[in-house]
Amino acid sequence: MIKIWGRADGSNVIKAMWCIGEIGIPYERIDWGGKFGGNDDPEYRKKNPNGRLPTLEEEDGWTLWESGAVVRYLCSVHSMGNLCPDTPRGRADSEKWMDWSSLNLAKFNSVFLDNYFRLPEEKRSKDAIADAVKATTPYFDILDQQLAGRQYLCGDHLTMGDIPAGSLTHRWINWAPNRPRHRNVEAWYERMAARPAYQEHVIKVTRKLP
């Protein structure tokens, strides 16, 4: 059985868990990191020298880290022709959106986490949140354009290309103050939110704003 090391609400753990939920394979998730600690545990560092989350561990002890690599691996092994497109161009198209999303959307998430939860209340900044919304809006403009006439980022069914952006879009929709309307993004979000795996591994584990 696959093990996933990482707390359920970890931003990158969510990607792996949503993916596993969509695939429907057995798993064991181990609470790790954050309030659970363990990032610097010597045995864990043998599995993941970065000490970050998530780490996937197979039954034979083989481990894999970096959330994008974990999602790609899971999809290629367990969902070829579905979450992982089975043509070179189809797969490249999905991987393109995975990389783009991780590079461009992670920044707003970090700012939101700091200024809603991590920092002491007296150090939190509404201006920093507003600046993050302004800086991120052009990327959601791009997503909105891509989703015009499509159900999902790469066509009419969910692929691994949706997972990184889709994981963070729940936070954008619910945490971004005064965000502009993106009707295609919002419709895409509603489609994802109707999926049981998204409800379980993205929506239910996301903290409510203080």
N, C-alpha and C positions, 0 to 999 in steps of 0.2 A: 504494500500500500504506500502511496506517495505521502510524504510528510512535507508540510509547509511550515517553516519556522517564521513566526511573525504575528504580532497582535492583530486582531480582526480589523481595527480601524486605521491601520497604517496605510498611508497613501499608496504605496507601491504594493503592499500586500493585497490590497483590494483588487488590483488588476489580476493578480494570480488567482485569487479566490473566485472572482466573477468568471474568469475563464474556466476554472475547474467546475463551477456550478453549471455553466452552459454545456460543458462536455458530459457531465454526469458520471464522473469516475469516483471511486472511493478515495478518501483522503483522511489524513489526520493533521489538524492544524495545532501547532504548539504556541501558546502565548509567549511572546519573546519581544524584548525591546520596550521602550517607553517605561511605564510604571512597573513592568515586569523585569526590567533589567536584562542582563545577559549578553549585551553586545560585545563586551570585552572579555567574556569567558574564554579561557584558552582553548577549550574543546570546541566551542562554537567558532572561534577564529580559524580552526583547522578546516571547518566546513566552508567558511566565508572569510577570507583574510581581511576584508573591509569592515567586518563587524556590523554590516547593515542588513536591512530586510527588504524583501523576503529571501530566504534560502529554500530551494527545493532539494529534497533528499529522496532518492530512490531506495528500494528495498535492499539493493546490494551495496549501499553506502555512497554511491555516486551523488555528487552535489552540483547544483547550478545556482548561480546568483546573477543579479541584474534582472529587474522585473520584465524588461522587454525580451531578454533571452529566455526567461522562464515561460512567458506567454507563447513565444514562437515555438519553443520545444514542445510544450503541451499540445498546441494545435497541430503541429506537424506529426506528432506520434499518435494522437488520439482523435483528431478531427480533420484529417486530410480530405480535401474536396468540399469541406464545409467551412469551419472557421478559418482553416488554412486553405486558400485557393490552390488548386492542383495544376495550374499553368504557371510558367515562369513570370509572365507579365501580370497575371492576377495576383500572384504572391508579392511581386515587387510593388504593386499598387498598394496593397495592404501594409507592407512594411514601410513604405514611404510615409503613410499617415501615422503609423506608430512612432516613427522617428520624429516627424514634424511635431506631433502632439507633445511628446516628452520634452523636446527642446524648447517649445514656445509656451506651453501652458503651466509648466511646473512653477514658474516664478510667482504667478498670482496666488497659487495654492500656498506657497511658503509664507507670503506676506499675510494672507488671511489667517493661517494657523498661528503665526506670531501675534498678530494684533487682535485676534479674538480669544485665544486660549493660552498661548505659551508665556507671553510676557506678563509681568505684574500689571495690574490694572492701570496704575499711574504712568506706565511707560507705553501703553497702547496708543496708537495713532489713527484717528479717523482719516487724516490726510493721507497716510500711507496706504490705507485701504482704497481711498478714492483714486489715488495715483495708480494703484495696481489695476483698478477697473478700467481706467483710461488707457493704460498701456496694453491691456489684454484685449480690449474691444476689437482692434483690427484683426486679431487672430480669429475671433468668433465671426467677424465679417467674412473671412475666408471660408470658415466652416459652413456658414450659411449659404455662400455661393456654391460650394461643393455639393451641398445637400438639395439644391434646387432640382426637382424632378427625380430625386432618389429617396429610397426608404432609409438607406444607410450609406456610410461614406464611400463604399466601393460598389454600390449597386442596390439590389433589392433584398439582400439578406445580410444578416450580421456576419462580420468577419473579424479576425484579430485586429484589423485596421481600426475598428471602432473602439477597442478596449481602452487604450490610454486616454483618449479624449473623452470617451463616454464616462469613464470613472470620475474625471474631474468636472464634467459638465453638471453633475448633480450639485456639486459645491458652488459652481458658478451661478446656477439657477437660484439656489437657496441662500447663498451668502453674499452675493454681490449687490451692494446697495445702488439704487438708481441705474441699474444696468439697462442698456438699450434693448429694444425688442429685436429678436432674431427669430422670425416666425418658422423658418425651416429648422433651425437648431431646436427650438422649443417643441416642434412636432416630432423630431428625432428623439429628443429626450423622453417625450411621452411614450413613444414606442418602446424605448429601452425600459422605462419605468414599469411597463406592463409585463415585463419578462420576470418570471419567478426568481431566476438566478440574480438578476440585477436588484430586485427587491431585497433579497436575502443578504447579498454580499456588498452592495453599494449603499442602498438607502437605509437599511436597518442599523448599520454600523456607524453611520455618519453622525457626528455630534450635533446637537441643536445649539444655535447661537445663544450666548449667555444673555 
